[in-house]
Amino acid sequence: MKQIVFSGSTLDRAALRRRDAAWLRERLADDATRVLPLWRLSPLVRSGDAPRLAWATPALLDGRDAAPEPVFLGVADGVAHFAADLSDRPEPLAEFGFEGVAHFPELRAIAGLLPPADAAIAAQARHLVDWHARHGFCPGCGEATRPKDGGSARACGKCGAEHFPRTDPVVIMLVLDGERCLLGRQPAWPRPFFSALAGFVEGGETLEEAVQREVAEEAGLAVANVRYLASQPWPFPASLMLGCTAEARTREIVVDHSELDEADWFTKDEVRAALAAPTPRLAVPPPMAIAHHLIRAWVEGEA
């Protein structure tokens, strides 16, 4: 299976280092340190035909004591890397001199064009910055919390509780019936776009049980022999897509229209053609989505 977008970061997350407050302060005073600016959750990207993440120096943080603290991402080649949320600035491109050389594109739109490592780092940065923006208060006592350990946690000064960035597991599954696969279409998707079925893992469930439940709920089918293939971080805002295949034990589709607009069986030949170009009956997800990789792996005999 080809490399999946948002995987392949080259950063060592350096869990022991991020607990060292003195080391973090030293790195933020070091001109060699790299800082990735984000604005409204969009990373700074170099303008031009070959987009790359655009890194700044810690000087970007001067005079921003009241702004969100930078979050530590990791270390590469001995250099510390952080992310900084500039969302409090109305015009950051002009203010920091980025105009003409870089911009803040929406990550979902640019991810497939970035080098794999850059996309993975941007996903990590977006996930952390978004989590901090949403979790300023303790869910236990309501007191304000503060970042801890380089932004890998938040701590409550009143009750002492620690809170950590969450990742929500989502199963995404390609249901197989010999030379056919099941694909569904959500109401918001235009015809003929179809994708693999998906749903959040609920409390007390295994991945296998979640796959079986979601397929039964959305399409009325019983499945067995669930097999995990690959995963994808999905920072919109904080999911981990767990890609699986499953074998159909029943074939009659009964769609839950609160979940899907329609679902249908597609032959391997139909899917192979749609991977090359959309057809009147089927368009499949682009390579940025793990669903694309599940579908392609099945067509190419890898699933």
N, C-alpha and C positions, 0 to 999 in steps of 0.2 A: 504494500500500500504506500502511495506517495506521501511525502510529508504534508501534514495537515496544518493549515493556517493557524497561527497563534501558538504553535509548538516550536521548540528548537532554540530557546533563549541561550545566549552565550554567557549570561551572568551567573556567577556563583552567589547564591543568596546570603551566604556568610552569616548563618544564624548566630554563631558565637560572637561575631563582631558587632552585630546590631544591638546586642545587649550592653555594649561598652559605650557609655555616654561620652566619656572623654575622647575615645577614638572617633566617634561620630562628629564631635565638635571640631577635632583636628582636621577631619576630612572636609568639612564644610568651610574651613579656612584655607584649604589647599587649592591653588589655582589649577592643579591638574585634575581635580574632581570634575565630573560631568553632571550637569543638571538638565533633565528633560522637562521643558515647560509644557503644561497642559492648560487649555482654556476652554471652559465649559465641556470638559472631558475629552476634548480633541487634542492630540499630541502635535507638537511643532514638527513640521516636515519641510525639508528643503524643497524649494520650487525647482522645476525643471523636468526633463524627460525621465530621469532615473531617481525617483523619490527615495529619500533616506530620512531617518529621524535626524532632527537638528538639535544638537546638544549645546548648552550654554555653560558658562563657568559659575561658580558660587556668587560672583559679583551680582548676578541677577537678583539675589536675595537681600542685598543691602537695603536697609531702611524699611524692611517689610515685617517688623516685629509683630504686628497685629494680624498678619496674614496667616493662612494655614501653614503649619510646619511642613518642611519638605519631608518626603518619605524615602527611606533607604531602599533601593532596589537590589543592590548587590555589587560585586566586584568583578572586573575583567582586566586581565593583564596588570594587576596591582592597582588599578584605578577604581575609586569608588564612584558609583552612579546613584543619583537621586532623581526623584520627580517632584516638581513644584506646581501647585495649583495657582494659576494666575486669574482665576475667574472673578476676583474682586476688581480687576483692572478693566475699564471699559474699552480701551484701545491698546492692547498689549503689543501689537505689531509695531505701531508707531512709537509707543513709549520706550520699548526696549531695542529699537533699531532693527527689527526683523523685516520691515517692509521691503519687497522686491527680491528677497533672498529666501524667505520661508513663509509658511502659512499654517493655519490650523484646520485641516480638513477633518471631516467626520471619519472616525476610525473604520467604521463598517465599509465606507466607500473606498478607502485607500489601502486597507489591509492586504488585499491580494496583489497589490503593486509593490509593496515594500519587500525588502529581503526578509526571509523567514525569521531570522533572529530579531530584526527590528520590529516586526509585527508582534512577536512574542513578548518583547520588552514593553511595547506600547500597551498590550493587553494587561500585563501585570500592573503597569502604572495607572491605567484607567480604572482597573478594579480597586486598587488601594485608595486612589484619590476620591473615587465615588463613595466608597465605604466610609471614609472619614467624614465626608460632607453629610452623610446620612445618619451618623451615629455619635452626635455630639453630647448625648445625654444618656445616663445609665438607665437601662430598662428595669433595674431593680428598685432604685430609690428616686430616680428623676434628677439626680445631681449632674452637673456638667462633668464630662470626662476629658482626659488629656491624652494625647498620643504617648506611647511608650515603646521602647526598644526600636527606635528608628521608624516608627509608624507601623510596626507589625502587630500592634495591639493598642488598646485604649484602657486607661485605668480610671476608676472612680475615686475621687479624693474623699468621699464621705463614707461609703460602705466598703471600700477596698476591692470591689469586684473588678475583675479583668475581663475585657471583651476582645474577641478576635475576629478578623475578617471572615465572613461566611462564604461558602461556596455551595450552591444548591445543585445536587445531582439530578440530572435529567437523562432518562433513557431515550434513545432514538433507535428505532429498530426497523430492519428490512425483513418483512414476513415473506417467506419463500414457499412456493408450491411447485416443485420440480422446475420447469422452465418458465415459470411465471413469478412475479413479485407483486406485492400489494403496495400501492401508493395512495396517498390521500391529498385532498386539497381543502385548505381552510377557506372560509367565506371571503376573507380579505384578499386572497390571491386571485389574480386574473387567470382565466382559462387560456391555455391548457397546462398551467403550471401545477405540478404535483411533486410531493416529496415523501420521505419516509415518515411514518407515524412517530410521535414523540410525546413525552409527558414527564412530569416531576415524580421522583421517587418519594413515596410517603413514609412517614415514621413507622418503624417496625417491619419494613419490607426489604427483602433482598432484591438485587437487580433483576434476577430471573422472575420473581413474583411481580415486580413493577412492570416488566415487559408483558407478562401474561395479562395483568389487570388492564393496562392501558389499551392493548389490542382488543380485548373483550369489550371494554367500554366504548371505544371509538368506532370499531368496525364489526363488533359482534362475533368475532372469530376466537376459537380456542387454538392456542399454540403450545409447542413443546420444543425441547432441545434448543434452548436459548444459549447462544454462544457470543461471548464478548470479543470484539475485534480491535477497537481503538477508541481513544477519547480525544476531546477537543475542549480547551478552555474557551468559554464564550462570555466575554466581559460586558454583557448588555442586559443586566448589570453584573451578574456574578454567578454564572452557571458552569457546570462541567458536564459536557455532553458525552454520554457513555454509549458508544456505538455497538450495536448487537445485530445478530441475525436470529431468526426464529423460524421453525417449521410449522406450517399450518396443519392443524388437525381437523378443522372444518373449513368449508370453502364459501358458504353463502354469506355475503356481506350484508350486515344490518347497520347502517350508519347512524351514529348519534349526531343529529344536526346541530346540537349545541356545541359540538367540538369540530365537526367537519362539514363541509358543504357536500362533498362526495368522496368516494373511494372506489378503486377498481383494480382489477388484475391487469398487468401488462406483461407481454411476452419479452423474453430476452432480446429478440430481434427488434421489437419496438423500442426497448430501452437503449439498445446499442445505437440505433438511429438517432434517438433524441440526445444522446451524449455528443454526437457529432454536430447536430443542429436541431433546434426545435422543430417538431412536426405539428401538423394540425391537431393531432390527438394528444401530444405529450411534449412538455418542456420540463427539464429537470433542474435541480439547484446547481449553482455555479461552483467551481472548485473551492471557493472560500468556505463552503459548508461541509461538515462531516457527512451529511446525507449524500452528497455527490460522491464521496470516496467509498461509502458503503455500496452505493449503486454500481460504481465502476468496478469495485473489487468483485462483486457478484458476476457482472458481465464478463470480466476477464478471468474468471475461475479461481479467484483468490479468497472467496468467501463461501 
